[in-house]
Amino acid sequence: MCLKNCGMSIKEMKEYLELCLGGVSTIDRRREILEIKRKELQNRIEELNTAISYIDEKQRFYDDVQSGRKAYCSNLISVDN
């Protein structure tokens, strides 16, 4: 479960398990696999944080429109007041 929760595919988990069964001599490769997965997860975190920031910005905009602090504008449709 731990490897699955780290985002490893079944193929990656099988490779990792085979390496584990290979003993100490495979530690370097196992560390490499984990480092690659860590970098992928870190990139995903950055993507998610960017998405959250966008949502927060939109929510602030909508709050401002509803409170009358800003006029509504849209890049998608023509808005006539």
C-alpha positions in Angstrom: 0.0 0.0 0.0 2.8 2.4 0.8 4.2 2.2 -2.7 0.8 2.6 -4.2 0.2 5.7 -2.0 3.5 7.1 -3.4 2.0 7.0 -6.9 3.9 3.9 -8.2 2.3 2.0 -11.0 2.0 -1.8 -10.7 4.9 -2.2 -13.0 7.1 0.1 -10.8 6.0 -1.7 -7.7 6.9 -5.1 -9.2 10.3 -3.8 -10.2 10.8 -2.4 -6.7 9.8 -5.6 -5.0 12.1 -7.7 -7.2 14.9 -5.4 -6.3 14.0 -5.7 -2.6 14.2 -9.4 -2.9 17.7 -8.9 -4.5 19.1 -7.7 -1.2 21.6 -5.1 -0.3 23.2 -5.0 -3.7 20.1 -3.4 -5.2 19.8 -0.5 -2.7 21.3 2.0 -5.1 18.7 1.3 -7.8 15.9 1.3 -5.2 17.1 4.7 -4.0 17.1 6.0 -7.6 13.5 4.8 -8.1 12.4 6.5 -4.9 14.1 9.7 -5.8 12.5 9.8 -9.3 9.1 9.2 -7.7 9.8 11.9 -5.1 10.5 14.4 -7.8 7.3 13.5 -9.7 5.3 14.0 -6.5 7.0 17.3 -5.8 6.1 18.5 -9.3 2.5 17.4 -8.7 2.4 19.3 -5.4 3.5 22.4 -7.3 0.8 21.9 -9.9 -1.8 21.5 -7.3 -0.7 24.6 -5.4 -0.9 26.6 -8.6 -4.5 25.3 -9.2 -5.4 26.2 -5.6 -4.0 29.7 -6.0 -6.1 30.1 -9.2 -9.3 29.0 -7.4 -8.5 31.3 -4.4 -8.1 34.2 -6.9 -11.4 33.5 -8.6 -13.2 33.2 -5.2 -11.8 36.6 -4.2 -12.9 38.1 -7.5 -16.5 36.7 -7.1 -16.6 38.0 -3.5 -15.6 41.4 -4.8 -18.3 41.3 -7.5 -21.0 40.2 -5.2 -20.1 42.9 -2.6 -20.0 45.6 -5.2 -16.3 46.3 -4.9 -15.7 45.3 -8.5 -17.7 45.3 -11.7 -18.1 41.9 -13.3 -16.0 41.2 -16.4 -15.5 38.1 -18.4 -13.1 37.0 -21.0 -15.7 34.5 -22.3 -18.8 36.5 -22.8 -19.8 40.1 -23.5 -21.1 41.6 -20.3 -23.5 44.6 -20.5 -24.3 46.4 -17.3 
